[in-house]
Amino acid sequence: MTEPDSNDQIDTDQEDIKPFVAPCRKLEANAPAKWLKSGLQDFRAAPGLSMIWGGLCWFLLTFVTWVSWRLGGWVLLLSVLSGFIFIGPILAFGMYSVSRQLCLGNRPSLAQTLKAARKPFANALVFALVLLVIFLLWARAGTMVHIFFPSEGQVRVEDLLLYLGVGSAVGSIFASICFAASVFSLPFIANRDVDVITAVVSSINAVLRNRWTMLIWGIAIAGFTALGFITAMLGFIFIIPLLGYATWHAYRDALDVADWPVLPGAR
């Protein structure tokens, strides 16, 4: 009886080792337009289910805004928004499931999307904790920016512009960090058996290697978000599912995740 070759054992072990970062592809400048087009097609393919998820997100956003406005106070606002951070990834997973089922040629159902949203629950909590830390640091930085607010004597335009400029710069930095960390990592976590660190690093790597394309995508998201607020938040019923589906197609376009198995129940 022959002993197994040690080289064979090494090769087997190496097959189980996954890369630390998912390889990313070069994205074209017009890729965001293609993602939005695909997202719109998914919305039209499942309009009822899309309205359910969009309506749920709209209700939660409206509720958070109403409670914060009625009761006021930074502490309450931070508490309510912190809770929403934990719910947000779960809602996103449900919308990704709609696009995933359509890509597989299946007819998505509410039960299937709810099941898919539960599968990566543990990773969703870890990711939410990461976002919460960033959010709290962001809030702390925001309070420190108030030292630039002209509160004594006559308010000069120069002082007001300085305050707005510093505040916008600080907010842009934290918003960029959140965007880079989550834009591809959330659908990655929802679809594949991957740890949060690998998903976040892969997302940041893909963003950094496609800066101009992702800048366009970030501006598009900001524009749609502004449109949602302009329409008294009713536009979010349509906008949130559209962006969720488009993000799924962006993830498929940007990352090569063949080395990670499909998450059980995600098919």
LOTIGU-652924 format. One record per residue (C-alpha): residue in three letters; x, y, z. Coordinates in nm, 3 decimals. Layout:
residues N
   rest        c1        c2        c3
    ala         X         Y         Z
...
This chain:
residues 267
   rest        c1        c2        c3
    met     0.000     0.000     0.000
    thr     0.159     0.325    -0.112
    glu     0.177     0.641     0.095
    pro     0.000     0.948    -0.049
    asp     0.234     1.187    -0.218
    ser     0.312     1.486     0.005
    asn     0.285     1.713    -0.299
    asp    -0.071     1.593    -0.355
    gln    -0.155     1.688     0.004
    ile    -0.004     2.034    -0.043
    asp    -0.202     2.086    -0.364
    thr    -0.525     1.985    -0.189
    asp    -0.461     2.227     0.095
    gln    -0.382     2.506    -0.148
    glu    -0.714     2.451    -0.327
    asp    -0.894     2.529    -0.001
    ile    -0.710     2.858     0.043
    lys    -0.906     3.149    -0.097
    pro    -0.748     3.480    -0.201
    phe    -0.767     3.766     0.047
    val    -0.912     3.999    -0.216
    ala    -1.154     3.911    -0.493
    pro    -1.008     4.001    -0.834
    cys    -1.174     4.306    -0.989
    arg    -1.238     4.395    -1.349
    lys    -1.176     4.720    -1.533
    leu    -1.505     4.908    -1.556
    glu    -1.602     5.134    -1.845
    ala    -1.704     5.493    -1.782
    asn    -2.058     5.423    -1.903
    ala    -2.099     5.120    -1.675
    pro    -2.328     5.303    -1.426
    ala    -2.577     5.370    -1.706
    lys    -2.579     4.998    -1.788
    trp    -2.633     4.909    -1.421
    leu    -2.929     5.146    -1.397
    lys    -3.075     5.005    -1.717
    ser    -3.045     4.650    -1.582
    gly    -3.193     4.762    -1.249
    leu    -3.489     4.917    -1.429
    gln    -3.544     4.594    -1.621
    asp    -3.549     4.400    -1.293
    phe    -3.799     4.647    -1.147
    arg    -4.027     4.599    -1.446
    ala    -3.989     4.221    -1.425
    ala    -4.102     4.216    -1.060
    pro    -4.299     4.539    -1.003
    gly    -4.513     4.414    -0.715
    leu    -4.222     4.273    -0.516
    ser    -4.018     4.583    -0.590
    met    -4.292     4.807    -0.455
    ile    -4.314     4.596    -0.139
    trp    -3.943     4.636    -0.063
    gly    -3.946     5.000    -0.170
    gly    -4.251     5.070     0.045
    leu    -4.091     4.904     0.346
    cys    -3.773     5.111     0.308
    trp    -3.981     5.426     0.259
    phe    -4.179     5.356     0.575
    leu    -3.866     5.304     0.784
    leu    -3.698     5.617     0.645
    thr    -4.010     5.824     0.704
    phe    -4.049     5.688     1.056
    val    -3.687     5.765     1.145
    thr    -3.722     6.118     1.007
    trp    -4.054     6.180     1.185
    val    -3.934     6.056     1.525
    ser    -3.615     6.259     1.501
    trp    -3.807     6.571     1.399
    arg    -4.075     6.538     1.667
    leu    -3.856     6.456     1.963
    gly    -3.533     6.620     1.848
    gly    -3.192     6.590     2.006
    trp    -2.868     6.451     1.871
    val    -2.873     6.155     2.109
    leu    -3.210     6.033     1.986
    leu    -3.118     6.095     1.624
    leu    -2.798     5.895     1.659
    ser    -2.981     5.614     1.838
    val    -3.252     5.584     1.573
    leu    -3.007     5.603     1.282
    ser    -2.780     5.349     1.452
    gly    -3.071     5.108     1.467
    phe    -3.143     5.168     1.100
    ile    -2.781     5.079     1.016
    phe    -2.846     4.727     1.147
    ile    -3.168     4.692     0.947
    gly    -3.034     4.839     0.621
    pro    -2.815     4.544     0.513
    ile    -3.103     4.300     0.567
    leu    -3.328     4.509     0.345
    ala    -3.053     4.527     0.081
    phe    -3.012     4.148     0.086
    gly    -3.381     4.106     0.008
    met    -3.356     4.333    -0.296
    tyr    -3.038     4.163    -0.417
    ser    -3.228     3.834    -0.405
    val    -3.482     3.969    -0.654
    ser    -3.211     4.047    -0.909
    arg    -3.032     3.721    -0.836
    gln    -3.343     3.514    -0.904
    leu    -3.412     3.705    -1.224
    cys    -3.052     3.645    -1.338
    leu    -3.108     3.272    -1.280
    gly    -3.424     3.281    -1.490
    asn    -3.652     3.226    -1.189
    arg    -3.959     3.417    -1.083
    pro    -3.876     3.586    -0.750
    ser    -4.115     3.562    -0.460
    leu    -4.140     3.743    -0.128
    ala    -4.079     3.419     0.064
    gln    -3.761     3.353    -0.134
    thr    -3.627     3.703    -0.079
    leu    -3.698     3.685     0.295
    lys    -3.520     3.350     0.311
    ala    -3.220     3.488     0.123
    ala    -3.206     3.789     0.355
    arg    -3.179     3.562     0.662
    lys    -2.889     3.352     0.535
    pro    -2.606     3.606     0.574
    phe    -2.754     3.747     0.897
    ala    -2.440     3.697     1.107
    asn    -2.217     3.869     0.850
    ala    -2.476     4.144     0.819
    leu    -2.444     4.219     1.191
    val    -2.065     4.231     1.169
    phe    -2.086     4.464     0.871
    ala    -2.338     4.681     1.054
    leu    -2.098     4.712     1.346
    val    -1.827     4.832     1.107
    leu    -2.064     5.093     0.964
    leu    -2.173     5.192     1.314
    val    -1.816     5.267     1.418
    ile    -1.766     5.480     1.107
    phe    -2.099     5.651     1.168
    leu    -2.015     5.736     1.530
    leu    -1.677     5.874     1.427
    trp    -1.856     6.076     1.159
    ala    -2.099     6.215     1.416
    arg    -1.813     6.302     1.650
    ala    -1.628     6.479     1.371
    gly    -1.949     6.667     1.288
    thr    -1.977     6.803     1.640
    met    -1.615     6.917     1.630
    val    -1.680     7.107     1.308
    his    -1.915     7.336     1.504
    ile    -1.613     7.522     1.640
    phe    -1.596     7.688     1.297
    phe    -1.955     7.815     1.323
    pro    -1.963     8.193     1.369
    ser    -2.170     8.226     1.687
    glu    -2.055     8.560     1.826
    gly    -2.123     8.906     1.690
    gln    -2.222     8.968     1.330
    val    -2.201     8.663     1.106
    arg    -1.967     8.724     0.816
    val    -2.008     8.550     0.484
    glu    -1.643     8.439     0.492
    asp    -1.688     8.267     0.829
    leu    -2.007     8.096     0.715
    leu    -1.841     7.971     0.396
    leu    -1.549     7.839     0.601
    tyr    -1.789     7.648     0.827
    leu    -1.979     7.501     0.533
    gly    -1.657     7.415     0.351
    val    -1.501     7.233     0.645
    gly    -1.825     7.050     0.722
    ser    -1.867     6.942     0.360
    ala    -1.507     6.824     0.339
    val    -1.536     6.615     0.657
    gly    -1.868     6.471     0.547
    ser    -1.731     6.385     0.203
    ile    -1.442     6.191     0.355
    phe    -1.665     5.974     0.573
    ala    -1.925     5.933     0.298
    ser    -1.652     5.814     0.059
    ile    -1.528     5.561     0.315
    cys    -1.878     5.421     0.366
    phe    -1.940     5.411    -0.008
    ala    -1.614     5.232    -0.091
    ala    -1.658     4.981     0.190
    ser    -2.017     4.888     0.110
    val    -2.085     4.935    -0.260
    phe    -1.966     4.585    -0.362
    ser    -1.923     4.414    -0.024
    leu    -2.294     4.390     0.062
    pro    -2.398     4.199    -0.253
    phe    -2.080     3.990    -0.215
    ile    -2.183     3.891     0.138
    ala    -2.541     3.828     0.025
    asn    -2.436     3.592    -0.254
    arg    -2.118     3.412    -0.149
    asp    -1.978     3.237     0.156
    val    -1.725     3.509     0.236
    asp    -1.610     3.684     0.551
    val    -1.682     4.052     0.604
    ile    -1.316     4.163     0.596
    thr    -1.254     4.002     0.256
    ala    -1.575     4.150     0.117
    val    -1.495     4.501     0.242
    val    -1.134     4.493     0.123
    ser    -1.246     4.360    -0.215
    ser    -1.498     4.642    -0.245
    ile    -1.245     4.911    -0.155
    asn    -0.991     4.761    -0.395
    ala    -1.241     4.761    -0.682
    val    -1.339     5.122    -0.612
    leu    -0.977     5.240    -0.600
    arg    -0.897     5.064    -0.929
    asn    -1.201     5.220    -1.100
    arg    -1.200     5.566    -0.944
    trp    -1.363     5.764    -1.224
    thr    -1.635     5.510    -1.295
    met    -1.718     5.480    -0.926
    leu    -1.714     5.860    -0.890
    ile    -1.983     5.874    -1.158
    trp    -2.177     5.601    -0.979
    gly    -2.147     5.783    -0.646
    ile    -2.272     6.107    -0.803
    ala    -2.563     5.917    -0.958
    ile    -2.656     5.769    -0.619
    ala    -2.635     6.113    -0.457
    gly    -2.854     6.256    -0.732
    phe    -3.120     5.988    -0.689
    thr    -3.109     6.037    -0.312
    ala    -3.163     6.410    -0.353
    leu    -3.453     6.336    -0.587
    gly    -3.604     6.112    -0.322
    phe    -3.598     6.390    -0.065
    ile    -3.732     6.647    -0.315
    thr    -4.037     6.425    -0.372
    ala    -4.112     6.426     0.004
    met    -3.945     6.083     0.026
    leu    -4.219     5.918    -0.182
    gly    -3.972     5.876    -0.466
    phe    -3.773     5.635    -0.251
    ile    -4.043     5.372    -0.307
    phe    -3.912     5.346    -0.663
    ile    -3.556     5.473    -0.619
    ile    -3.439     5.235    -0.346
    pro    -3.527     4.910    -0.532
    leu    -3.385     5.056    -0.854
    leu    -3.052     5.135    -0.687
    gly    -3.054     4.801    -0.506
    tyr    -3.095     4.608    -0.831
    ala    -2.839     4.827    -1.007
    thr    -2.591     4.764    -0.725
    trp    -2.634     4.390    -0.772
    his    -2.546     4.420    -1.140
    ala    -2.254     4.649    -1.054
    tyr    -2.117     4.381    -0.819
    arg    -2.148     4.113    -1.086
    asp    -1.972     4.340    -1.333
    ala    -1.690     4.446    -1.101
    leu    -1.582     4.139    -0.900
    asp    -1.473     3.789    -0.997
    val    -1.603     3.579    -0.706
    ala    -1.567     3.232    -0.858
    asp    -1.330     3.123    -0.578
    trp    -1.605     3.156    -0.316
    pro    -1.895     2.907    -0.305
    val    -2.251     3.030    -0.342
    leu    -2.409     3.086    -0.003
    pro    -2.648     2.799     0.084
    gly    -3.001     2.911     0.013
    ala    -2.888     3.197    -0.206
    arg    -2.957     3.024    -0.535
